[in-house]
Amino acid sequence: MAILRQIEDAPISWKFAINAHSDILLIDPDHGVAEAIAQLFEDAGQRLVHVPNAEQAAERLRLTTPRAIVLEWSLSGLSGVELTRRLRAHPRSSQIPILMLTSRATERDRLVSFDSGADDFLAKPFSARELVARVHSLMRRIHGNDASADFLRVGSLVLDLRAQRVSADGREISLGLTERRILELLIRQANRVMSRAQIITQVWAGASDINERTVDVHIRRLRANLEPSGHDVMLQTLRGEGYMFVIRKPDGPDG
């Protein structure tokens, strides 16, 4: 129970290190699987650190902030889904890309995973190359923004593209990587309807296992996070068409 209280009180008790060259963190109770996965990433030139449960993950996060987290759904004590929710609730871990591994493969399982805050989902058994490619893709998204601008601003809503943070009225909004990517896309395409298919193409690079319901889950989470600042009303649903971020232009001198 100590670890549950520790994670619930994360803003006080968790000390996250800042290290741009830190490792990928794997949280999986199966040591055999972990060794095989570690070898895959080492072969790809990336070091992976393995811990078997949430408690040891908390210890590791005190030492270094990983570039990405790969975690098993079925963890002892605290499930991967619940751990993901709590990591997302902490401002210092809310931006870390998270990929969920599981033997569950139904659409509902995928939606639960994404709703908890996971950025990607991979069902077992999986292709070794696909796992490495997906994790590297998630990490590339962090640095894949347009370098021509450091910020996107919509009134008091600010996206800091270099720091990968979102704030409103000076207060940080805790968004997962995928929600932040969707928000950036919709703001860049403000006042234009973006279909679910277009969002999948832009945010998930057209991944074949991402469907329209997955987009809806992330939009729902994004809207909920924007609600306290009142920016949720700008994210509109156009039934049968898609989503649009509506920005009212200032009235002209005659208007």
Secondary structure, 3 states (H helix, E strand, C coil): CHHHHHHHCHHHHCCCCCCCCCCEEEECCCHHHHHHHHHHHHHCCCCEEEECCHHHHHHHHHHCCCCEEEEECCCCCCCHHHHHHHHHHCCCCCCCCEEEEECCCCHHHHHHHHHHCCCEEEECCCCHHHHHHHHHHHHHHHCCCCCCCCEEEECCEEEECCCCEEEECCEEECCCHHHHHHHHHHHHCCCCCECHHHHHHHHCCCCCCCCHHHHHHHHHHHHHHHHHHCHHHHEEEECCCEEEECCCCCCCCCC
